[in-house]
Amino acid sequence: MAYLHLDGKSSPHYPTGRVLIENVLMLAVEMGAEPVDRARWDECCERNRFNFALGATWGLPVSRA
């Protein structure tokens, strides 16, 4: 199980459920991190999330834009 730390220190741990590393990286990009190749990053991230959702047994929605 993943946990959220609101202040990054010793705050209470808030359970978040399952979190994909792609979601963590997407948050970093949304907060200002710069991928080396943004177009490739977007494509790779979406493909990985889609492929993962195909095999997920816990309800990750599958959508293809």
Secondary structure, DSSP 8 states (H G I E B T S, - for coil): -EEE-SSSSS---EEEE---HHHHHHHHHHTT---SSHHHHHHHHHHHHHHHHHH-SS-------
